[in-house]
Amino acid sequence: PGDEVIIPAPYWVSYPDMALMAGGTPVPVACGPNANYKLTPEALEAAITPNTKWLLLNSPSNPTGAAYTKEELRGLADV
């Protein structure tokens, strides 16, 4: 309870509910067209709090179809 789950938005409709069902708190992070609908390291870092435990990330993204490159994934992992 109280653990935060970062969810890049737009996201599939059930992702926040999945976090809630597991006792977590969904934290949507806007990933708009300027970022090609992808989570950036800067946005991830800004969303992280002491309660953050998970990042729900899928590639290609559902519903946008955005796919992360190896370099983009490394950038997120470095955060």
N, CA, C and O atoms as CSV, one atom per row, in Angstrom:
chain,resi,resn,atom,element,x,y,z
A,1,PRO,N,N,0.824,-1.206,0.000
A,1,PRO,CA,C,0.000,0.000,0.000
A,1,PRO,C,C,0.861,1.261,0.000
A,1,PRO,O,O,1.825,1.382,0.756
A,2,GLY,N,N,0.485,2.185,-0.864
A,2,GLY,CA,C,1.226,3.434,-0.950
A,2,GLY,C,C,2.359,3.414,-1.948
A,2,GLY,O,O,2.914,4.464,-2.274
A,3,ASP,N,N,2.717,2.228,-2.446
A,3,ASP,CA,C,3.773,2.153,-3.449
A,3,ASP,C,C,3.267,2.753,-4.758
A,3,ASP,O,O,2.154,2.466,-5.196
A,4,GLU,N,N,4.092,3.581,-5.369
A,4,GLU,CA,C,3.702,4.255,-6.601
A,4,GLU,C,C,4.176,3.486,-7.829
A,4,GLU,O,O,5.262,2.906,-7.849
A,5,VAL,N,N,3.324,3.502,-8.853
A,5,VAL,CA,C,3.615,2.861,-10.128
A,5,VAL,C,C,3.564,3.941,-11.204
A,5,VAL,O,O,2.496,4.489,-11.476
A,6,ILE,N,N,4.692,4.248,-11.810
A,6,ILE,CA,C,4.741,5.246,-12.875
A,6,ILE,C,C,4.217,4.612,-14.158
A,6,ILE,O,O,4.649,3.532,-14.561
A,7,ILE,N,N,3.265,5.319,-14.794
A,7,ILE,CA,C,2.633,4.812,-16.012
A,7,ILE,C,C,2.695,5.902,-17.078
A,7,ILE,O,O,2.000,6.911,-16.958
A,8,PRO,N,N,3.508,5.722,-18.114
A,8,PRO,CA,C,3.533,6.706,-19.200
A,8,PRO,C,C,2.157,6.808,-19.868
A,8,PRO,O,O,1.511,5.797,-20.146
A,9,ALA,N,N,1.727,8.038,-20.116
A,9,ALA,CA,C,0.416,8.277,-20.739
A,9,ALA,C,C,0.595,8.935,-22.092
A,9,ALA,O,O,1.454,9.806,-22.236
A,10,PRO,N,N,-0.189,8.547,-23.091
A,10,PRO,CA,C,-1.370,7.700,-22.994
A,10,PRO,C,C,-1.008,6.237,-22.725
A,10,PRO,O,O,0.061,5.750,-23.094
A,11,TYR,N,N,-1.943,5.572,-22.071
A,11,TYR,CA,C,-1.720,4.184,-21.665
A,11,TYR,C,C,-2.971,3.370,-21.952
A,11,TYR,O,O,-4.041,3.922,-22.209
A,12,TRP,N,N,-2.825,2.061,-21.906
A,12,TRP,CA,C,-3.963,1.177,-22.079
A,12,TRP,C,C,-4.882,1.344,-20.880
A,12,TRP,O,O,-4.417,1.533,-19.756
A,13,VAL,N,N,-6.157,1.275,-21.112
A,13,VAL,CA,C,-7.183,1.627,-20.136
A,13,VAL,C,C,-7.051,0.894,-18.800
A,13,VAL,O,O,-7.409,1.461,-17.768
A,14,SER,N,N,-6.564,-0.310,-18.780
A,14,SER,CA,C,-6.537,-1.089,-17.538
A,14,SER,C,C,-5.275,-0.898,-16.700
A,14,SER,O,O,-5.230,-1.386,-15.571
A,15,TYR,N,N,-4.256,-0.214,-17.200
A,15,TYR,CA,C,-3.006,-0.112,-16.441
A,15,TYR,C,C,-3.187,0.509,-15.059
A,15,TYR,O,O,-2.689,-0.060,-14.087
A,16,PRO,N,N,-3.874,1.650,-14.914
A,16,PRO,CA,C,-4.053,2.190,-13.560
A,16,PRO,C,C,-4.823,1.231,-12.646
A,16,PRO,O,O,-4.492,1.095,-11.468
A,17,ASP,N,N,-5.838,0.574,-13.183
A,17,ASP,CA,C,-6.602,-0.372,-12.372
A,17,ASP,C,C,-5.740,-1.544,-11.922
A,17,ASP,O,O,-5.916,-2.051,-10.814
A,18,MET,N,N,-4.816,-1.975,-12.762
A,18,MET,CA,C,-3.918,-3.063,-12.381
A,18,MET,C,C,-3.061,-2.645,-11.195
A,18,MET,O,O,-2.849,-3.432,-10.272
A,19,ALA,N,N,-2.567,-1.411,-11.215
A,19,ALA,CA,C,-1.774,-0.908,-10.091
A,19,ALA,C,C,-2.626,-0.849,-8.829
A,19,ALA,O,O,-2.180,-1.255,-7.756
A,20,LEU,N,N,-3.853,-0.343,-8.956
A,20,LEU,CA,C,-4.752,-0.248,-7.802
A,20,LEU,C,C,-5.085,-1.624,-7.237
A,20,LEU,O,O,-5.111,-1.803,-6.019
A,21,MET,N,N,-5.340,-2.591,-8.104
A,21,MET,CA,C,-5.668,-3.945,-7.648
A,21,MET,C,C,-4.512,-4.576,-6.879
A,21,MET,O,O,-4.728,-5.414,-6.004
A,22,ALA,N,N,-3.294,-4.174,-7.205
A,22,ALA,CA,C,-2.119,-4.703,-6.515
A,22,ALA,C,C,-1.785,-3.884,-5.268
A,22,ALA,O,O,-0.781,-4.143,-4.604
A,23,GLY,N,N,-2.635,-2.884,-4.946
A,23,GLY,CA,C,-2.406,-2.074,-3.756
A,23,GLY,C,C,-1.535,-0.868,-3.991
A,23,GLY,O,O,-1.146,-0.192,-3.039
A,24,GLY,N,N,-1.217,-0.580,-5.245
A,24,GLY,CA,C,-0.355,0.553,-5.567
A,24,GLY,C,C,-1.137,1.799,-5.918
A,24,GLY,O,O,-2.366,1.790,-5.989
A,25,THR,N,N,-0.398,2.866,-6.136
A,25,THR,CA,C,-0.959,4.146,-6.540
A,25,THR,C,C,-0.448,4.467,-7.936
A,25,THR,O,O,0.754,4.656,-8.120
A,26,PRO,N,N,-1.341,4.533,-8.931
A,26,PRO,CA,C,-0.883,4.866,-10.280
A,26,PRO,C,C,-0.454,6.324,-10.368
A,26,PRO,O,O,-1.113,7.212,-9.828
A,27,VAL,N,N,0.662,6.560,-11.058
A,27,VAL,CA,C,1.177,7.911,-11.277
A,27,VAL,C,C,1.340,8.091,-12.786
A,27,VAL,O,O,2.381,7.745,-13.345
A,28,PRO,N,N,0.307,8.635,-13.449
A,28,PRO,CA,C,0.419,8.859,-14.892
A,28,PRO,C,C,1.419,9.975,-15.191
A,28,PRO,O,O,1.442,10.997,-14.505
A,29,VAL,N,N,2.236,9.775,-16.211
A,29,VAL,CA,C,3.200,10.783,-16.654
A,29,VAL,C,C,2.915,11.058,-18.128
A,29,VAL,O,O,3.020,10.164,-18.968
A,30,ALA,N,N,2.556,12.299,-18.432
A,30,ALA,CA,C,2.193,12.669,-19.801
A,30,ALA,C,C,3.386,12.524,-20.741
A,30,ALA,O,O,4.479,13.013,-20.458
A,31,CYS,N,N,3.159,11.852,-21.851
A,31,CYS,CA,C,4.159,11.653,-22.899
A,31,CYS,C,C,3.496,12.032,-24.219
A,31,CYS,O,O,2.948,11.177,-24.914
A,32,GLY,N,N,3.547,13.287,-24.551
A,32,GLY,CA,C,2.809,13.793,-25.695
A,32,GLY,C,C,3.556,13.707,-27.006
A,32,GLY,O,O,4.614,13.085,-27.095
A,33,PRO,N,N,2.992,14.340,-28.027
A,33,PRO,CA,C,3.568,14.268,-29.371
A,33,PRO,C,C,4.962,14.880,-29.464
A,33,PRO,O,O,5.749,14.475,-30.320
A,34,ASN,N,N,5.284,15.840,-28.609
A,34,ASN,CA,C,6.627,16.434,-28.653
A,34,ASN,C,C,7.708,15.431,-28.272
A,34,ASN,O,O,8.868,15.591,-28.651
A,35,ALA,N,N,7.331,14.397,-27.522
A,35,ALA,CA,C,8.272,13.339,-27.138
A,35,ALA,C,C,7.982,12.054,-27.903
A,35,ALA,O,O,8.424,10.978,-27.500
A,36,ASN,N,N,7.241,12.159,-29.003
A,36,ASN,CA,C,6.852,10.985,-29.792
A,36,ASN,C,C,6.110,9.951,-28.949
A,36,ASN,O,O,6.214,8.748,-29.188
A,37,TYR,N,N,5.361,10.436,-27.963
A,37,TYR,CA,C,4.569,9.581,-27.067
A,37,TYR,C,C,5.435,8.587,-26.292
A,37,TYR,O,O,5.001,7.478,-25.979
A,38,LYS,N,N,6.666,9.004,-25.990
A,38,LYS,CA,C,7.581,8.155,-25.227
A,38,LYS,C,C,7.968,8.854,-23.929
A,38,LYS,O,O,8.047,10.081,-23.868
A,39,LEU,N,N,8.206,8.060,-22.902
A,39,LEU,CA,C,8.693,8.571,-21.633
A,39,LEU,C,C,10.150,8.969,-21.799
A,39,LEU,O,O,10.951,8.196,-22.326
A,40,THR,N,N,10.498,10.167,-21.355
A,40,THR,CA,C,11.884,10.621,-21.424
A,40,THR,C,C,12.552,10.440,-20.064
A,40,THR,O,O,11.865,10.378,-19.045
A,41,PRO,N,N,13.878,10.353,-20.036
A,41,PRO,CA,C,14.562,10.262,-18.750
A,41,PRO,C,C,14.228,11.442,-17.834
A,41,PRO,O,O,14.106,11.275,-16.621
A,42,GLU,N,N,14.083,12.628,-18.416
A,42,GLU,CA,C,13.775,13.811,-17.609
A,42,GLU,C,C,12.390,13.701,-16.970
A,42,GLU,O,O,12.216,14.027,-15.796
A,43,ALA,N,N,11.413,13.243,-17.743
A,43,ALA,CA,C,10.058,13.085,-17.206
A,43,ALA,C,C,10.017,11.982,-16.153
A,43,ALA,O,O,9.322,12.108,-15.146
A,44,LEU,N,N,10.757,10.907,-16.384
A,44,LEU,CA,C,10.817,9.823,-15.405
A,44,LEU,C,C,11.427,10.321,-14.105
A,44,LEU,O,O,10.889,10.078,-13.025
A,45,GLU,N,N,12.547,11.014,-14.211
A,45,GLU,CA,C,13.216,11.512,-13.007
A,45,GLU,C,C,12.309,12.453,-12.220
A,45,GLU,O,O,12.294,12.413,-10.990
A,46,ALA,N,N,11.554,13.296,-12.916
A,46,ALA,CA,C,10.659,14.243,-12.246
A,46,ALA,C,C,9.505,13.533,-11.537
A,46,ALA,O,O,8.971,14.054,-10.557
A,47,ALA,N,N,9.119,12.361,-12.016
A,47,ALA,CA,C,7.980,11.638,-11.441
A,47,ALA,C,C,8.361,10.755,-10.260
A,47,ALA,O,O,7.493,10.358,-9.482
A,48,ILE,N,N,9.627,10.448,-10.117
A,48,ILE,CA,C,10.064,9.530,-9.064
A,48,ILE,C,C,10.009,10.216,-7.702
A,48,ILE,O,O,10.460,11.349,-7.534
A,49,THR,N,N,9.439,9.491,-6.730
A,49,THR,CA,C,9.400,9.941,-5.340
A,49,THR,C,C,9.950,8.813,-4.468
A,49,THR,O,O,10.231,7.727,-4.976
A,50,PRO,N,N,10.107,9.050,-3.176
A,50,PRO,CA,C,10.540,7.953,-2.300
A,50,PRO,C,C,9.571,6.765,-2.296
A,50,PRO,O,O,9.954,5.661,-1.910
A,51,ASN,N,N,8.320,6.981,-2.722
A,51,ASN,CA,C,7.333,5.897,-2.747
A,51,ASN,C,C,7.287,5.146,-4.070
A,51,ASN,O,O,6.539,4.176,-4.195
A,52,THR,N,N,8.063,5.568,-5.057
A,52,THR,CA,C,8.053,4.909,-6.363
A,52,THR,C,C,8.704,3.534,-6.251
A,52,THR,O,O,9.821,3.391,-5.755
A,53,LYS,N,N,7.975,2.532,-6.726
A,53,LYS,CA,C,8.502,1.161,-6.704
A,53,LYS,C,C,8.548,0.527,-8.082
A,53,LYS,O,O,9.368,-0.358,-8.326
A,54,TRP,N,N,7.672,0.971,-8.998
A,54,TRP,CA,C,7.568,0.319,-10.295
A,54,TRP,C,C,7.415,1.326,-11.411
A,54,TRP,O,O,6.920,2.436,-11.216
A,55,LEU,N,N,7.850,0.912,-12.579
A,55,LEU,CA,C,7.603,1.628,-13.827
A,55,LEU,C,C,6.931,0.633,-14.764
A,55,LEU,O,O,7.502,-0.412,-15.078
A,56,LEU,N,N,5.727,0.952,-15.208
A,56,LEU,CA,C,5.031,0.096,-16.160
A,56,LEU,C,C,5.367,0.617,-17.550
A,56,LEU,O,O,4.866,1.662,-17.967
A,57,LEU,N,N,6.206,-0.106,-18.255
A,57,LEU,CA,C,6.673,0.333,-19.573
A,57,LEU,C,C,6.569,-0.834,-20.544
A,57,LEU,O,O,7.094,-1.917,-20.286
A,58,ASN,N,N,5.897,-0.608,-21.651
A,58,ASN,CA,C,5.873,-1.638,-22.688
A,58,ASN,C,C,6.246,-1.008,-24.019
A,58,ASN,O,O,5.970,0.164,-24.272
A,59,SER,N,N,6.871,-1.804,-24.854
A,59,SER,CA,C,7.329,-1.316,-26.149
A,59,SER,C,C,7.173,-2.447,-27.165
A,59,SER,O,O,7.776,-3.508,-27.004
A,60,PRO,N,N,6.372,-2.232,-28.206
A,60,PRO,CA,C,5.707,-0.985,-28.541
A,60,PRO,C,C,4.561,-0.691,-27.582
A,60,PRO,O,O,3.903,-1.588,-27.055
A,61,SER,N,N,4.358,0.593,-27.382
A,61,SER,CA,C,3.340,1.066,-26.456
A,61,SER,C,C,1.942,0.765,-26.977
A,61,SER,O,O,1.670,0.840,-28.175
A,62,ASN,N,N,1.073,0.427,-26.048
A,62,ASN,CA,C,-0.337,0.290,-26.380
A,62,ASN,C,C,-1.048,1.409,-25.641
A,62,ASN,O,O,-1.082,1.365,-24.411
A,63,PRO,N,N,-1.608,2.389,-26.288
A,63,PRO,CA,C,-2.225,2.366,-27.596
A,63,PRO,C,C,-1.484,3.115,-28.696
A,63,PRO,O,O,-1.956,3.117,-29.833
A,64,THR,N,N,-0.343,3.754,-28.415
A,64,THR,CA,C,0.263,4.637,-29.425
A,64,THR,C,C,1.109,3.908,-30.455
A,64,THR,O,O,1.277,4.400,-31.570
A,65,GLY,N,N,1.645,2.746,-30.106
A,65,GLY,CA,C,2.536,2.035,-31.012
A,65,GLY,C,C,3.969,2.535,-30.958
A,65,GLY,O,O,4.818,2.059,-31.711
A,66,ALA,N,N,4.251,3.498,-30.071
A,66,ALA,CA,C,5.611,4.025,-29.949
A,66,ALA,C,C,6.549,2.920,-29.468
A,66,ALA,O,O,6.257,2.226,-28.494
A,67,ALA,N,N,7.674,2.767,-30.156
A,67,ALA,CA,C,8.663,1.750,-29.799
A,67,ALA,C,C,9.956,2.439,-29.385
A,67,ALA,O,O,10.426,3.360,-30.053
A,68,TYR,N,N,10.521,1.982,-28.277
A,68,TYR,CA,C,11.751,2.566,-27.748
A,68,TYR,C,C,12.971,1.941,-28.413
A,68,TYR,O,O,12.997,0.742,-28.688
A,69,THR,N,N,13.973,2.765,-28.665
A,69,THR,CA,C,15.251,2.258,-29.157
A,69,THR,C,C,16.059,1.748,-27.969
A,69,THR,O,O,15.730,2.026,-26.816
A,70,LYS,N,N,17.112,1.005,-28.263
A,70,LYS,CA,C,17.992,0.517,-27.204
A,70,LYS,C,C,18.578,1.692,-26.416
A,70,LYS,O,O,18.709,1.621,-25.194
A,71,GLU,N,N,18.927,2.766,-27.119
A,71,GLU,CA,C,19.508,3.935,-26.461
A,71,GLU,C,C,18.489,4.619,-25.549
A,71,GLU,O,O,18.833,5.065,-24.454
A,72,GLU,N,N,17.234,4.699,-26.002
A,72,GLU,CA,C,16.196,5.304,-25.163
A,72,GLU,C,C,15.957,4.475,-23.905
A,72,GLU,O,O,15.772,5.030,-22.822
A,73,LEU,N,N,15.960,3.160,-24.043
A,73,LEU,CA,C,15.784,2.294,-22.881
A,73,LEU,C,C,16.959,2.417,-21.920
A,73,LEU,O,O,16.772,2.403,-20.703
A,74,ARG,N,N,18.166,2.536,-22.458
A,74,ARG,CA,C,19.338,2.738,-21.594
A,74,ARG,C,C,19.215,4.041,-20.815
A,74,ARG,O,O,19.546,4.103,-19.630
A,75,GLY,N,N,18.731,5.093,-21.501
A,75,GLY,CA,C,18.543,6.379,-20.833
A,75,GLY,C,C,17.572,6.276,-19.674
A,75,GLY,O,O,17.803,6.862,-18.616
A,76,LEU,N,N,16.478,5.532,-19.862
A,76,LEU,CA,C,15.520,5.340,-18.773
A,76,LEU,C,C,16.137,4.500,-17.657
A,76,LEU,O,O,15.940,4.793,-16.478
A,77,ALA,N,N,16.876,3.465,-18.023
A,77,ALA,CA,C,17.505,2.605,-17.021
A,77,ALA,C,C,18.530,3.369,-16.196
A,77,ALA,O,O,18.714,3.076,-15.015
A,78,ASP,N,N,19.193,4.337,-16.797
A,78,ASP,CA,C,20.189,5.126,-16.069
A,78,ASP,C,C,19.565,5.984,-14.978
A,78,ASP,O,O,20.228,6.339,-14.004
A,79,VAL,N,N,18.290,6.314,-15.142
A,79,VAL,CA,C,17.601,7.109,-14.117
A,79,VAL,C,C,17.419,6.243,-12.888
A,79,VAL,O,O,16.861,6.698,-11.889
